[in-house]
Structure formats: structure tokens, C-alpha cells
Amino acid sequence: MSREYEEERLGTLLRILRPAPQGWVEAAQELPGARRALDEIVARAESDLVFRSALAADLEAALAQAGVEPDRRALEELRQRLDLRDGRTSA
């Protein structure tokens, strides 16, 4: 089977699929910005002990004060990346 035939077949199969739900499209578009925001928060927490302590004390309030409105997934991601589960604040 030639590569050209495989690509044509793949194109045919993709055309018969229904479009992705709008919510999926919007979420995919928002992911890069959300990841950048999380990376910036983690970097700030690693370089700013006061900010890290505020995150550990009350993650939601510290983020709100920093101008970030997190959702459940973002909060869990930050807890894991910063090791804030159960009040731990390892550096």
C-alpha cells in the first residue's frame, strides 16, 4: 500500500467524522494560555518565598489576589506542581 493511498484514505475517514463540539475547540484554544499562566505562577512561587507561603496558606485567595481565577483543574495542577497537598510546602 503506498503512502499516498494511506493519506487519501485517512483524509476520507476524517471527512466523515462529525466536527468536534465547540466546547472542545474552545478548551483546546485556551490550553496554551492556561499552561503559560500556570508556568508563571510556579516560577514566581519558586523565586518568591512570601508568594509561595501565601499559596500554601490559601491557594485560591493568593491566586485571586494575583489576578488569576483558577478552575478546579488549575488548582489541582498547582497543588501537585508546588507540592501543596496537605499543607506541605517543599521548596
C-alpha positions in Angstrom: 0.0 0.0 0.0 1.5 3.3 -1.0 1.8 6.3 1.4 -0.3 8.4 -1.0 -3.1 5.9 -0.8 -2.9 5.8 3.0 -3.1 9.6 3.2 -6.1 9.7 0.8 -7.8 7.0 2.9 -7.1 9.0 6.1 -8.5 12.2 4.5 -11.6 10.3 3.5 -12.1 9.0 7.0 -11.5 12.4 8.6 -14.1 14.0 6.3 -16.8 11.6 7.5 -16.3 12.5 11.2 -18.6 15.0 12.8 -16.9 18.3 13.8 -15.6 18.5 17.3 -18.0 20.0 19.8 -17.5 23.8 20.2 -16.6 23.4 23.8 -13.7 21.1 22.9 -12.5 23.6 20.3 -12.6 26.5 22.8 -10.9 24.4 25.5 -8.1 23.5 23.1 -7.6 27.1 22.2 -7.4 28.1 25.8 -4.9 25.4 26.9 -1.6 27.2 25.8 -2.5 30.4 27.7 -3.6 28.4 30.8 -0.3 26.4 30.7 1.7 29.6 30.4 -0.2 31.2 33.4 0.5 28.1 35.5 4.1 28.1 34.5 4.4 31.7 35.5 2.7 31.1 38.9 5.1 28.1 39.6 8.1 30.2 38.6 7.0 33.0 40.8 6.4 30.6 43.7 9.8 29.1 43.3 11.5 32.5 43.4 9.3 34.3 45.9 9.0 32.6 49.3 6.4 35.1 50.5 4.2 34.3 47.5 4.8 30.5 47.9 3.8 30.8 51.6 0.6 32.6 50.6 -0.2 29.9 48.1 0.3 27.2 50.7 -1.9 29.0 53.3 -4.8 29.7 50.9 -4.2 28.9 47.3 -7.5 30.3 46.0 -7.1 33.6 47.8 -3.5 34.1 46.8 -4.3 33.4 43.2 -7.3 35.8 43.3 -5.0 38.5 44.7 -2.6 37.8 41.9 -5.4 38.3 39.4 -5.9 34.6 38.5 -9.3 33.0 38.5 -8.5 29.3 38.7 -10.7 26.4 38.0 -10.7 23.0 39.7 -8.1 21.5 37.3 -5.8 24.5 37.6 -5.9 24.3 41.4 -5.1 20.6 41.4 -2.3 21.1 38.9 -0.7 23.8 41.0 -1.1 21.8 44.2 0.8 18.9 42.5 3.5 21.1 40.9 4.1 23.0 44.0 3.6 20.0 46.4 1.0 21.9 48.3 -1.1 18.9 49.1 -1.9 18.5 52.8 -0.3 21.8 53.6 3.3 20.8 52.6 5.4 23.5 51.1 8.6 21.8 50.0 11.0 24.1 48.1 
